[in-house]
Amino acid sequence: MLFEESDLIKDTKKKSQVIEKINKLIFLTESKLKDTEKELRAKQEEEEERRRLQDIFRNF
C-alpha cells in the first residue's frame, strides 16, 4: 500500500496528490487503450483487404 488511509484523511495535500496521480494514471491508461484499439482496427482492416485480394486472385 502506498499510503495509509488515515494519512490521507489528515493530510489534504497528500490526498490531492494521490487523487491527481490516480486521475493521470486513468487518463494515460484510457489513452493507451484507444491507441491500441485503433491499431487493432487498422490491422483487421488490412487483413480483410488482404483476404479480399486473395479471393480475387484465386478466381483467376
C-alpha positions as CSV (number, residue, x, y, z in Angstrom):
1,M,0.0,0.0,0.0
2,L,1.4,3.4,-1.0
3,F,-0.4,5.4,1.6
4,E,-2.3,4.8,4.8
5,E,-5.9,5.8,4.6
6,S,-5.6,7.7,7.9
7,D,-2.7,9.8,6.5
8,L,-4.8,10.8,3.5
9,I,-7.7,11.8,5.7
10,K,-5.5,14.0,7.8
11,D,-3.3,15.4,5.0
12,T,-5.4,17.1,2.3
13,K,-2.4,18.0,0.2
14,K,-1.2,14.3,0.1
15,K,-4.8,13.3,-0.6
16,S,-5.0,15.7,-3.6
17,Q,-1.7,14.4,-4.9
18,V,-2.8,10.8,-4.7
19,I,-6.1,11.7,-6.5
20,E,-4.2,13.6,-9.1
21,K,-1.9,10.7,-9.8
22,I,-4.8,8.3,-9.9
23,N,-6.6,10.5,-12.4
24,K,-3.4,10.8,-14.5
25,L,-3.0,7.0,-14.5
26,I,-6.6,6.6,-15.6
27,F,-6.1,9.2,-18.4
28,L,-2.9,7.5,-19.7
29,T,-4.5,4.1,-19.5
30,E,-7.5,5.2,-21.5
31,S,-5.3,6.9,-24.0
32,K,-3.2,3.8,-24.5
33,L,-6.4,1.7,-24.8
34,K,-7.7,4.0,-27.5
35,D,-4.4,3.8,-29.4
36,T,-4.3,0.0,-29.1
37,E,-7.9,-0.3,-30.3
38,K,-7.1,2.0,-33.3
39,E,-4.1,-0.2,-34.2
40,L,-6.2,-3.3,-33.9
41,R,-8.9,-1.9,-36.2
42,A,-6.3,-0.9,-38.7
43,K,-4.7,-4.4,-38.7
44,Q,-8.1,-6.0,-39.0
45,E,-8.9,-3.8,-42.0
46,E,-5.6,-4.7,-43.6
47,E,-6.2,-8.4,-43.0
48,E,-9.7,-8.1,-44.6
49,E,-8.3,-6.3,-47.6
50,R,-5.6,-8.9,-48.0
51,R,-8.2,-11.7,-47.9
52,R,-10.4,-9.9,-50.3
53,L,-7.5,-9.6,-52.8
54,Q,-6.5,-13.2,-52.3
55,D,-10.0,-14.3,-53.2
56,I,-10.0,-12.1,-56.3
57,F,-6.7,-13.6,-57.5
58,R,-7.7,-17.1,-56.6
59,N,-10.7,-16.8,-59.0
60,F,-8.4,-16.1,-62.0
